[in-house]
Amino acid sequence: MLTEWLELPGAESFFRWAGAIADADLLTLGTTGDAEAIKDTAVTQPLVVAMSLYVARELGGLPGPVQHAPHAGRDVVIAGHSVGELTAAALAGVLSVEAAIALTAVRGRAMAAACAQTPTGMSAVLGGDPDEVLAAIEKHGLTPANMNGAGQVVAAGALDGLEALKADPPAKARIMPLSVAGAFHTSYMASAREELDGLIGGLRPAEPSRLLLSNADGQAVDTGAAALSRLVSQVTSPVRFDSCLATMRELGVTAVIELPPAGALAGLAKREWKGAGIEILALTGPADLDRARELIDAERGRTEAEHLPDWRVVVSPVRGTVSPAEVAEGTSLPAGTPLGLIRSRREDVHVSAGYDGVLAEWLVHEGDLVDAGDPIARLYPEVSA
């Protein structure tokens, strides 16, 4: 993972420093570590986050010692997948680089300890009818831990359940076992969540200075405290990257850069956004940095009116039927106002406003069928006089 990047000036020192913070030999792990070493989530998680943050620094993407003004970073939308949310929190200015790496190291060790308690795993389910896929996962006592979009759901749970799913896959679906330490983003990680929950009270997060989307539902996170809370809860909660992709498309993104180790998320975005005309760049090596800088410079050169949406979209967190709340268009809503619920096959999921705003337009009617990530309503942010 690291060998090519270590040719850049300052890279080796950065990873030695990051390894000291994480109490792990990231240089050795990222250059000569074997498959068994990489599978150890206790050390792999800080390596992944440190690698992403180093490359972001090379691109000038870190907030730096002077925090951005509240609206200075609105030309950038940031989303992370699973442990990538720690990187995203640093890029949005919520956490310092040091705090992000340290918190990731604690998260990795805590999740590794949770994995050691019970043998569990994860398998990707590729293709198939979404309802049939979820029904098959539930049938075998598993959890849909990642809803990644582009026809990909990751099932997690006991190894015998995963074997049964592989032996009896849903129609037109393919099962691909993943080389991971355990069932991440499920109740099996409860002890790790408890450990992190007891730690975050000692952190002092800043407010997000860039638009930061959450894995939980694809909606923007408006406060540093909320970002930290969600970083803890996501350890045992499903990753809804499908909702993040839907929100980014609704916001009108023009280009996407995936920080290394890159490729998986870019592939999902390409399939989910096929035909949308969005350039998607996976940073797989230093040779890709020049193109990334060109994309960033081009976006910075646009006028705000061309690329900054003056509204935000509320999306469905699950597939199901909608029952909107009785709120009239034009109503001013404080953050947390209930906007209705989605009745899925598994449960009723409540949806609420993630920020203060005015309900501009309902995009659904009572009983409409929606997929995860489909837009439900548009809200205009409140503007202080």
C-alpha positions as CSV (number, residue, x, y, z in Angstrom):
1,M,0.0,0.0,0.0
2,L,2.7,2.5,1.0
3,T,5.7,1.7,-1.1
4,E,5.0,4.0,-4.0
5,W,3.9,6.9,-1.7
6,L,7.0,6.7,0.3
7,E,8.9,8.2,-2.6
8,L,7.3,11.6,-1.9
9,P,9.2,14.0,0.3
10,G,8.2,13.8,3.9
11,A,6.1,10.6,3.5
12,E,8.3,8.3,5.6
13,S,8.4,10.8,8.5
14,F,4.7,11.3,8.4
15,F,4.0,7.5,8.7
16,R,6.6,7.2,11.5
17,W,4.9,10.0,13.3
18,A,1.4,8.5,12.7
19,G,2.7,5.1,13.8
20,A,3.9,6.6,17.1
21,I,0.4,8.1,17.7
22,A,-1.3,4.8,16.8
23,D,1.3,2.6,18.7
24,A,1.8,0.5,15.5
25,D,4.6,0.0,13.0
26,L,2.6,1.5,10.0
27,L,5.6,1.6,7.8
28,T,6.3,-2.1,8.0
29,L,2.6,-3.0,7.8
30,G,2.2,-0.9,4.7
31,T,5.2,-2.2,2.8
32,T,6.0,-5.8,3.8
33,G,3.0,-6.8,5.9
34,D,1.5,-10.1,4.7
35,A,-2.1,-11.1,4.3
36,E,-2.5,-12.2,8.0
37,A,-1.0,-8.9,9.3
38,I,-3.3,-6.8,7.1
39,K,-6.3,-8.8,8.3
40,D,-5.6,-7.5,11.9
41,T,-8.1,-4.7,12.1
42,A,-6.3,-3.2,15.2
43,V,-3.4,-2.0,13.0
44,T,-5.1,-1.9,9.5
45,Q,-7.6,0.8,10.6
46,P,-5.0,3.4,11.6
47,L,-2.9,2.6,8.5
48,V,-5.9,3.3,6.2
49,V,-6.8,6.5,7.9
50,A,-3.1,7.7,8.1
51,M,-2.7,7.0,4.4
52,S,-5.8,8.9,3.4
53,L,-4.8,11.9,5.6
54,Y,-1.3,12.0,4.2
55,V,-2.6,12.1,0.6
56,A,-5.2,14.7,1.5
57,R,-2.4,16.8,3.0
58,E,-0.5,16.5,-0.3
59,L,-3.5,17.9,-2.1
60,G,-4.0,20.8,0.4
61,G,-7.2,19.2,1.7
62,L,-6.6,19.5,5.5
63,P,-8.1,22.5,7.3
64,G,-4.8,23.3,8.9
65,P,-4.1,25.2,12.1
66,V,-6.6,28.0,11.3
67,Q,-10.1,26.5,11.0
68,H,-12.2,27.4,8.0
69,A,-14.9,30.0,8.3
70,P,-18.3,28.3,8.6
71,H,-19.1,28.7,4.9
72,A,-15.6,28.6,3.3
73,G,-15.7,24.9,2.5
74,R,-19.2,24.5,1.0
75,D,-17.7,23.7,-2.4
76,V,-16.6,20.4,-1.0
77,V,-18.7,17.5,0.1
78,I,-17.0,14.8,2.2
79,A,-18.2,11.3,2.9
80,G,-16.3,8.3,4.3
81,H,-17.1,4.6,4.3
82,S,-16.9,2.9,7.7
83,V,-13.4,3.7,9.2
84,G,-13.2,6.3,6.4
85,E,-15.6,8.5,8.4
86,L,-12.6,9.2,10.8
87,T,-10.7,10.6,7.8
88,A,-13.8,12.5,6.7
89,A,-14.1,14.0,10.2
90,A,-10.6,15.4,10.0
91,L,-11.1,16.7,6.5
92,A,-14.2,18.5,7.7
93,G,-12.2,20.1,10.5
94,V,-14.1,18.2,13.3
95,L,-11.0,16.4,14.5
96,S,-7.3,17.2,14.3
97,V,-5.1,14.8,12.3
98,E,-3.6,13.5,15.6
99,A,-7.0,13.0,17.2
100,A,-8.3,11.2,14.1
101,I,-5.4,8.7,14.1
102,A,-5.5,8.2,17.8
103,L,-9.3,7.6,17.9
104,T,-8.9,5.2,14.9
105,A,-6.2,3.2,16.8
106,V,-8.5,2.8,19.8
107,R,-11.4,1.9,17.5
108,G,-9.3,-0.7,15.7
109,R,-8.0,-2.3,18.9
110,A,-11.5,-2.3,20.5
111,M,-13.1,-3.9,17.4
112,A,-10.3,-6.5,17.2
113,A,-11.0,-7.4,20.8
114,A,-14.7,-7.7,20.0
115,C,-13.9,-9.9,17.0
116,A,-11.9,-12.3,19.2
117,Q,-15.0,-12.9,21.5
118,T,-17.0,-14.8,18.8
119,P,-15.9,-16.1,15.4
120,T,-17.8,-14.0,12.8
121,G,-17.3,-12.6,9.3
122,M,-18.8,-10.7,6.4
123,S,-19.7,-11.6,2.8
124,A,-20.7,-9.3,-0.1
125,V,-23.9,-10.1,-1.9
126,L,-23.7,-8.9,-5.4
127,G,-26.8,-8.5,-7.6
128,G,-30.2,-10.0,-7.0
129,D,-33.6,-8.4,-6.1
130,P,-33.0,-6.0,-3.1
131,D,-36.0,-7.4,-1.2
132,E,-35.0,-11.0,-1.8
133,V,-31.4,-10.2,-0.8
134,L,-32.5,-8.7,2.5
135,A,-34.9,-11.6,3.1
136,A,-32.2,-14.1,2.5
137,I,-29.8,-12.3,4.9
138,E,-32.5,-12.2,7.6
139,K,-33.4,-15.9,7.0
140,H,-29.8,-17.0,7.9
141,G,-29.7,-14.8,11.0
142,L,-27.3,-12.3,9.5
143,T,-27.3,-8.5,9.4
144,P,-27.1,-6.2,6.3
145,A,-24.0,-4.4,7.6
146,N,-23.2,-2.4,4.5
147,M,-25.7,-1.0,2.0
148,N,-23.2,0.1,-0.6
149,G,-25.4,0.9,-3.6
150,A,-24.8,-0.4,-7.1
151,G,-26.4,-3.7,-6.2
152,Q,-24.0,-4.5,-3.4
153,V,-25.1,-5.5,0.2
154,V,-22.6,-6.8,2.7
155,A,-24.0,-9.5,5.1
156,A,-22.4,-10.0,8.5
157,G,-22.7,-12.4,11.3
158,A,-22.0,-15.9,12.5
159,L,-19.8,-18.0,10.2
160,D,-22.3,-20.8,9.9
161,G,-24.9,-18.3,8.8
162,L,-22.6,-17.0,6.1
163,E,-21.9,-20.5,4.9
164,A,-25.6,-21.2,4.7
165,L,-26.1,-18.0,2.7
166,K,-23.3,-19.0,0.3
167,A,-24.9,-22.4,-0.2
168,D,-28.3,-20.9,-0.7
169,P,-27.9,-17.5,-2.4
170,P,-30.8,-15.3,-3.5
171,A,-31.8,-15.6,-7.2
172,K,-29.3,-13.9,-9.6
173,A,-27.0,-13.0,-6.7
174,R,-23.4,-13.9,-6.1
175,I,-21.8,-14.3,-2.7
176,M,-18.2,-13.2,-2.2
177,P,-16.7,-13.9,1.3
178,L,-14.6,-11.0,2.6
179,S,-11.2,-11.3,4.3
180,V,-12.1,-9.3,7.4
181,A,-11.6,-10.0,11.1
182,G,-15.3,-10.1,12.0
183,A,-18.8,-8.9,11.7
184,F,-18.3,-5.1,11.7
185,H,-21.3,-2.7,12.1
186,T,-23.4,-5.3,13.9
187,S,-24.3,-6.0,17.5
188,Y,-21.2,-8.2,17.7
189,M,-19.2,-4.9,18.1
190,A,-21.1,-3.8,21.2
191,S,-18.1,-3.9,23.5
192,A,-16.1,-1.7,21.0
193,R,-18.9,0.8,20.9
194,E,-19.1,0.9,24.7
195,E,-15.3,1.5,24.9
196,L,-15.5,4.4,22.3
197,D,-18.5,5.9,24.1
198,G,-16.5,6.2,27.3
199,L,-13.7,8.0,25.4
200,I,-15.2,10.7,23.3
201,G,-16.2,12.8,26.3
202,G,-12.5,13.8,26.5
203,L,-12.4,15.2,23.0
204,R,-13.3,18.7,22.0
205,P,-14.6,18.5,18.4
206,A,-14.9,21.6,16.2
207,E,-17.9,22.4,14.1
208,P,-17.8,21.0,10.5
209,S,-16.3,23.6,8.2
210,R,-17.2,21.6,5.1
211,L,-20.3,19.7,4.2
212,L,-19.9,16.3,6.0
213,L,-22.3,13.4,5.1
214,S,-23.0,10.6,7.6
215,N,-22.9,6.9,6.9
216,A,-26.0,6.6,9.1
217,D,-28.5,8.1,6.6
218,G,-26.5,10.2,4.0
219,Q,-27.6,13.4,5.6
220,A,-25.3,16.3,6.5
221,V,-23.9,16.5,10.1
222,D,-24.1,20.0,11.4
223,T,-22.2,19.9,14.7
224,G,-18.9,18.4,15.9
225,A,-20.7,16.7,18.8
226,A,-23.1,15.0,16.4
227,A,-20.2,13.8,14.2
228,L,-18.5,12.2,17.2
229,S,-21.7,10.6,18.4
230,R,-22.3,9.1,15.0
231,L,-18.7,7.9,14.8
232,V,-19.4,5.8,17.9
233,S,-22.9,4.5,16.9
234,Q,-21.7,3.5,13.5
235,V,-19.6,0.7,15.0
236,T,-22.7,-1.3,15.6
237,S,-24.9,0.3,12.9
238,P,-25.2,-0.4,9.2
239,V,-23.2,1.7,6.8
240,R,-25.6,3.4,4.4
241,F,-23.2,4.4,1.7
242,D,-26.0,4.1,-0.8
243,S,-27.6,7.1,0.9
244,C,-24.4,9.1,0.8
245,L,-24.1,8.4,-3.0
246,A,-27.7,9.5,-3.5
247,T,-27.2,12.8,-1.5
248,M,-24.0,13.6,-3.4
249,R,-25.8,13.2,-6.7
250,E,-28.8,15.3,-5.5
251,L,-26.4,18.0,-4.4
252,G,-25.0,18.2,-7.9
253,V,-21.4,17.1,-7.4
254,T,-19.3,17.6,-10.5
255,A,-16.3,15.4,-9.7
256,V,-15.3,12.9,-7.0
257,I,-11.8,12.0,-5.7
258,E,-11.4,8.8,-3.7
259,L,-8.4,8.9,-1.3
260,P,-6.2,5.8,-1.0
261,P,-6.4,3.0,-0.6
262,A,-8.7,3.7,-3.5
263,G,-10.8,1.8,-6.0
264,A,-13.7,0.2,-4.2
265,L,-15.8,3.3,-3.6
266,A,-15.0,4.7,-7.0
267,G,-16.3,1.5,-8.5
268,L,-19.5,1.8,-6.6
269,A,-20.0,5.4,-7.6
270,K,-19.3,4.6,-11.3
271,R,-22.0,2.0,-11.3
272,E,-24.5,4.0,-9.2
273,W,-24.0,7.2,-11.2
274,K,-23.7,5.7,-14.6
275,G,-24.5,8.3,-17.3
276,A,-24.5,11.2,-14.8
277,G,-21.4,12.9,-16.3
278,I,-19.6,13.0,-12.9
279,E,-15.8,12.5,-13.2
280,I,-14.7,9.9,-10.6
281,L,-11.0,9.6,-9.8
282,A,-9.5,6.9,-7.6
283,L,-6.1,7.9,-6.3
284,T,-4.2,4.6,-6.7
285,G,-0.7,6.1,-6.8
286,P,1.3,9.3,-6.9
287,A,0.8,9.6,-10.7
288,D,-2.8,10.4,-10.0
289,L,-2.1,13.5,-7.9
290,D,-1.7,15.9,-10.9
291,R,-5.2,15.1,-12.2
292,A,-6.6,15.4,-8.7
293,R,-5.1,18.9,-8.4
294,E,-6.5,19.9,-11.7
295,L,-10.0,18.8,-10.6
296,I,-9.7,20.8,-7.3
297,D,-8.3,23.9,-9.0
298,A,-11.1,23.8,-11.6
299,E,-13.8,23.6,-8.9
300,R,-12.2,26.5,-6.9
301,G,-12.3,28.6,-10.0
302,R,-16.0,28.4,-10.4
303,T,-18.3,31.0,-9.0
304,E,-20.4,30.0,-6.0
305,A,-23.7,30.4,-7.8
306,E,-22.7,27.8,-10.3
307,H,-22.0,25.0,-7.9
308,L,-23.5,25.8,-4.5
309,P,-27.0,24.4,-4.1
310,D,-29.3,26.7,-2.0
311,W,-31.2,23.7,-0.7
312,R,-30.6,20.4,0.9
313,V,-32.3,17.1,0.3
314,V,-33.7,14.7,2.9
315,V,-33.4,11.1,1.7
316,S,-34.9,7.8,2.6
317,P,-32.6,5.7,4.8
318,V,-34.3,2.4,3.7
319,R,-36.4,0.8,1.0
320,G,-40.2,0.9,1.8
321,T,-43.4,2.9,1.7
322,V,-43.5,6.5,2.8
323,S,-45.8,8.1,5.3
324,P,-45.0,11.9,5.3
325,A,-45.7,14.0,8.4
326,E,-48.5,16.6,8.1
327,V,-46.1,19.5,7.6
328,A,-47.1,22.2,5.1
329,E,-44.6,23.4,2.5
330,G,-43.2,26.7,3.6
331,T,-43.1,25.7,7.3
332,S,-40.0,26.7,9.2
333,L,-38.5,23.6,10.9
334,P,-36.0,23.3,13.7
335,A,-33.4,20.5,13.5
336,G,-34.9,17.2,14.6
337,T,-38.5,17.9,13.5
338,P,-40.1,14.5,12.5
339,L,-40.8,14.4,8.7
340,G,-42.5,11.0,8.7
341,L,-41.5,7.4,8.5
342,I,-40.6,4.7,6.0
343,R,-42.3,1.3,6.5
344,S,-39.8,-1.4,5.3
345,R,-40.2,-5.2,5.5
346,R,-38.1,-5.2,8.7
347,E,-39.2,-2.2,10.6
348,D,-40.6,1.4,10.6
349,V,-37.8,3.9,10.3
350,H,-38.4,7.5,11.4
351,V,-37.0,10.4,9.3
352,S,-36.4,13.9,10.7
353,A,-34.8,17.2,9.6
354,G,-31.1,17.1,10.2
355,Y,-30.8,20.9,10.4
356,D,-32.8,24.1,10.8
357,G,-34.6,25.0,7.6
358,V,-37.8,25.7,5.6
359,L,-39.7,22.8,4.0
360,A,-39.5,23.9,0.4
361,E,-41.1,20.9,-1.3
362,W,-42.4,17.4,-0.6
363,L,-41.0,15.0,-3.2
364,V,-43.2,12.1,-2.2
365,H,-46.8,11.3,-1.3
366,E,-48.5,9.0,1.2
367,G,-47.8,5.3,0.2
368,D,-45.1,6.0,-2.4
369,L,-42.5,3.3,-2.7
370,V,-38.9,4.5,-2.3
371,D,-35.5,2.9,-2.4
372,A,-32.8,3.8,0.1
373,G,-31.3,7.1,-0.8
374,D,-34.3,8.3,-2.8
375,P,-35.2,12.0,-2.1
376,I,-38.2,12.7,0.2
377,A,-38.2,16.4,0.6
378,R,-36.2,19.6,-0.1
379,L,-35.3,22.0,2.7
380,Y,-33.9,25.5,2.4
381,P,-31.4,26.2,5.2
382,E,-32.3,29.0,7.6
383,V,-30.3,32.2,7.0
384,S,-29.6,34.5,9.9
385,A,-30.5,38.1,9.4
